[in-house]
Amino acid sequence: MNDIRCVSRLLIMLLSLCALSAHAEQKKVFDGPEGSEYELHYIALNSTFLEPEIARQYQLIRSKAMGLINISLIQVFPDGRRKAQTALVQGRVTNEIQQQNVLDFKQVIEGDAVYYLSQLQFAEGKNLRIDLEVYPPGLNEPLVHRFTHAFFND
């Protein structure tokens, strides 16, 4: 019964993050060990899109000036199997005048799902550059990805 509640909470959170987001989830694919691939999934959205219950559960701040970044790493094996991977996730955000802040990612594990959440402040409509370094176990070099995102108040 407890597993069903955990899976239900995870589904609610993921639906909240995806369904209410102005931008669909995106991914970048990297070569992995022994013919596998890593899919780095990422989404950025305004924290007010989260349901209050979900924000409380994950200790996230709901605010018109706070964004949320959700990262997950999936390893796809040559036989088609997929497995969520733990990793060290580091990042920083840079605004239009080159001010930088470190992103503090919090790991969330529920069942087989593993994802990383970080919040950041934003000025409405301004492009932010997000730089990610993801270190899967066993790799010496990080998976590096950069994307830009402009947040808007709801």
Contacts in CASP RR format, 6 or more apart in sequence:
PFRMAT RR
TARGET T0000
AUTHOR 0000-0000-0000
METHOD contacts of the structure
MODEL  1
MNDIRCVSRLLIMLLSLCALSAHAEQKKVFDGPEGSEYELHYIALNSTFL
EPEIARQYQLIRSKAMGLINISLIQVFPDGRRKAQTALVQGRVTNEIQQQ
NVLDFKQVIEGDAVYYLSQLQFAEGKNLRIDLEVYPPGLNEPLVHRFTHA
FFND
3 111 0 8 1.000
6 110 0 8 1.000
6 111 0 8 1.000
7 110 0 8 1.000
7 111 0 8 1.000
9 54 0 8 1.000
9 57 0 8 1.000
9 110 0 8 1.000
10 110 0 8 1.000
10 111 0 8 1.000
10 113 0 8 1.000
12 51 0 8 1.000
12 53 0 8 1.000
12 54 0 8 1.000
13 50 0 8 1.000
13 54 0 8 1.000
13 57 0 8 1.000
13 58 0 8 1.000
16 49 0 8 1.000
16 50 0 8 1.000
16 51 0 8 1.000
16 54 0 8 1.000
17 43 0 8 1.000
17 45 0 8 1.000
17 49 0 8 1.000
17 50 0 8 1.000
17 68 0 8 1.000
17 70 0 8 1.000
18 24 0 8 1.000
18 25 0 8 1.000
18 43 0 8 1.000
20 45 0 8 1.000
20 49 0 8 1.000
20 50 0 8 1.000
21 43 0 8 1.000
21 45 0 8 1.000
21 49 0 8 1.000
22 45 0 8 1.000
22 46 0 8 1.000
22 152 0 8 1.000
23 43 0 8 1.000
23 44 0 8 1.000
23 45 0 8 1.000
23 149 0 8 1.000
24 43 0 8 1.000
25 41 0 8 1.000
25 42 0 8 1.000
25 43 0 8 1.000
26 41 0 8 1.000
26 42 0 8 1.000
26 43 0 8 1.000
26 147 0 8 1.000
27 39 0 8 1.000
27 40 0 8 1.000
27 41 0 8 1.000
27 42 0 8 1.000
28 39 0 8 1.000
28 40 0 8 1.000
28 42 0 8 1.000
28 143 0 8 1.000
28 145 0 8 1.000
29 37 0 8 1.000
29 38 0 8 1.000
29 39 0 8 1.000
29 40 0 8 1.000
30 37 0 8 1.000
30 38 0 8 1.000
30 40 0 8 1.000
30 143 0 8 1.000
31 37 0 8 1.000
31 38 0 8 1.000
32 38 0 8 1.000
32 75 0 8 1.000
32 139 0 8 1.000
33 138 0 8 1.000
33 139 0 8 1.000
34 78 0 8 1.000
35 77 0 8 1.000
35 78 0 8 1.000
36 75 0 8 1.000
36 76 0 8 1.000
36 77 0 8 1.000
36 78 0 8 1.000
37 75 0 8 1.000
37 76 0 8 1.000
38 73 0 8 1.000
38 74 0 8 1.000
38 75 0 8 1.000
38 76 0 8 1.000
38 85 0 8 1.000
38 136 0 8 1.000
38 143 0 8 1.000
39 73 0 8 1.000
39 74 0 8 1.000
39 75 0 8 1.000
39 76 0 8 1.000
40 71 0 8 1.000
40 72 0 8 1.000
40 73 0 8 1.000
40 132 0 8 1.000
40 134 0 8 1.000
40 143 0 8 1.000
40 145 0 8 1.000
41 71 0 8 1.000
41 72 0 8 1.000
41 73 0 8 1.000
41 74 0 8 1.000
42 69 0 8 1.000
42 70 0 8 1.000
42 71 0 8 1.000
42 72 0 8 1.000
42 132 0 8 1.000
42 145 0 8 1.000
42 147 0 8 1.000
43 69 0 8 1.000
43 70 0 8 1.000
44 67 0 8 1.000
44 68 0 8 1.000
44 69 0 8 1.000
44 70 0 8 1.000
44 130 0 8 1.000
44 147 0 8 1.000
44 149 0 8 1.000
44 151 0 8 1.000
45 67 0 8 1.000
45 68 0 8 1.000
45 70 0 8 1.000
45 151 0 8 1.000
46 64 0 8 1.000
46 66 0 8 1.000
46 67 0 8 1.000
46 68 0 8 1.000
46 151 0 8 1.000
46 152 0 8 1.000
46 153 0 8 1.000
46 154 0 8 1.000
47 55 0 8 1.000
47 60 0 8 1.000
47 61 0 8 1.000
47 62 0 8 1.000
47 63 0 8 1.000
47 66 0 8 1.000
47 67 0 8 1.000
47 68 0 8 1.000
47 119 0 8 1.000
48 62 0 8 1.000
48 63 0 8 1.000
48 64 0 8 1.000
48 153 0 8 1.000
48 154 0 8 1.000
49 154 0 8 1.000
50 60 0 8 1.000
50 62 0 8 1.000
50 68 0 8 1.000
52 62 0 8 1.000
54 60 0 8 1.000
55 61 0 8 1.000
55 62 0 8 1.000
58 106 0 8 1.000
58 108 0 8 1.000
58 117 0 8 1.000
59 106 0 8 1.000
60 68 0 8 1.000
60 117 0 8 1.000
60 119 0 8 1.000
61 119 0 8 1.000
64 124 0 8 1.000
64 153 0 8 1.000
64 154 0 8 1.000
65 121 0 8 1.000
65 122 0 8 1.000
65 123 0 8 1.000
65 153 0 8 1.000
66 119 0 8 1.000
66 120 0 8 1.000
66 121 0 8 1.000
66 122 0 8 1.000
67 119 0 8 1.000
67 120 0 8 1.000
67 121 0 8 1.000
67 122 0 8 1.000
67 151 0 8 1.000
68 117 0 8 1.000
68 118 0 8 1.000
68 119 0 8 1.000
69 103 0 8 1.000
69 105 0 8 1.000
69 117 0 8 1.000
69 118 0 8 1.000
69 119 0 8 1.000
69 120 0 8 1.000
69 130 0 8 1.000
70 115 0 8 1.000
70 116 0 8 1.000
70 117 0 8 1.000
71 89 0 8 1.000
71 105 0 8 1.000
71 115 0 8 1.000
71 116 0 8 1.000
71 117 0 8 1.000
71 118 0 8 1.000
71 132 0 8 1.000
71 134 0 8 1.000
72 84 0 8 1.000
72 113 0 8 1.000
72 114 0 8 1.000
72 115 0 8 1.000
72 116 0 8 1.000
73 84 0 8 1.000
73 85 0 8 1.000
73 86 0 8 1.000
73 87 0 8 1.000
73 114 0 8 1.000
73 134 0 8 1.000
73 136 0 8 1.000
73 143 0 8 1.000
74 82 0 8 1.000
74 83 0 8 1.000
74 84 0 8 1.000
74 85 0 8 1.000
75 82 0 8 1.000
75 83 0 8 1.000
75 84 0 8 1.000
75 85 0 8 1.000
75 136 0 8 1.000
76 82 0 8 1.000
77 83 0 8 1.000
83 112 0 8 1.000
84 112 0 8 1.000
84 113 0 8 1.000
84 114 0 8 1.000
84 115 0 8 1.000
85 114 0 8 1.000
85 136 0 8 1.000
85 137 0 8 1.000
86 107 0 8 1.000
86 109 0 8 1.000
86 114 0 8 1.000
86 136 0 8 1.000
86 137 0 8 1.000
87 116 0 8 1.000
87 134 0 8 1.000
87 135 0 8 1.000
87 136 0 8 1.000
87 137 0 8 1.000
88 134 0 8 1.000
88 135 0 8 1.000
89 105 0 8 1.000
89 107 0 8 1.000
89 116 0 8 1.000
89 132 0 8 1.000
89 133 0 8 1.000
89 134 0 8 1.000
89 135 0 8 1.000
90 102 0 8 1.000
90 103 0 8 1.000
90 105 0 8 1.000
90 132 0 8 1.000
90 133 0 8 1.000
90 134 0 8 1.000
90 135 0 8 1.000
90 142 0 8 1.000
91 102 0 8 1.000
91 103 0 8 1.000
91 105 0 8 1.000
91 118 0 8 1.000
91 130 0 8 1.000
91 131 0 8 1.000
91 132 0 8 1.000
91 133 0 8 1.000
92 100 0 8 1.000
92 101 0 8 1.000
92 102 0 8 1.000
92 103 0 8 1.000
92 130 0 8 1.000
92 131 0 8 1.000
93 100 0 8 1.000
93 101 0 8 1.000
93 103 0 8 1.000
93 120 0 8 1.000
93 128 0 8 1.000
93 129 0 8 1.000
93 130 0 8 1.000
93 131 0 8 1.000
94 100 0 8 1.000
94 128 0 8 1.000
94 129 0 8 1.000
94 131 0 8 1.000
95 123 0 8 1.000
95 126 0 8 1.000
95 128 0 8 1.000
95 129 0 8 1.000
96 126 0 8 1.000
96 127 0 8 1.000
101 120 0 8 1.000
101 121 0 8 1.000
103 118 0 8 1.000
103 120 0 8 1.000
103 130 0 8 1.000
104 118 0 8 1.000
105 116 0 8 1.000
105 117 0 8 1.000
105 118 0 8 1.000
106 116 0 8 1.000
106 117 0 8 1.000
106 118 0 8 1.000
107 114 0 8 1.000
107 115 0 8 1.000
107 116 0 8 1.000
108 114 0 8 1.000
108 115 0 8 1.000
108 116 0 8 1.000
108 117 0 8 1.000
120 128 0 8 1.000
122 128 0 8 1.000
122 151 0 8 1.000
124 151 0 8 1.000
124 152 0 8 1.000
124 153 0 8 1.000
125 150 0 8 1.000
125 151 0 8 1.000
125 152 0 8 1.000
126 150 0 8 1.000
127 148 0 8 1.000
127 149 0 8 1.000
127 150 0 8 1.000
128 148 0 8 1.000
128 149 0 8 1.000
128 150 0 8 1.000
128 151 0 8 1.000
129 146 0 8 1.000
129 147 0 8 1.000
129 148 0 8 1.000
130 146 0 8 1.000
130 147 0 8 1.000
130 148 0 8 1.000
130 149 0 8 1.000
131 144 0 8 1.000
131 145 0 8 1.000
131 146 0 8 1.000
132 143 0 8 1.000
132 144 0 8 1.000
132 145 0 8 1.000
132 146 0 8 1.000
133 142 0 8 1.000
133 143 0 8 1.000
133 144 0 8 1.000
134 142 0 8 1.000
134 143 0 8 1.000
134 144 0 8 1.000
134 145 0 8 1.000
135 142 0 8 1.000
135 143 0 8 1.000
136 143 0 8 1.000
END
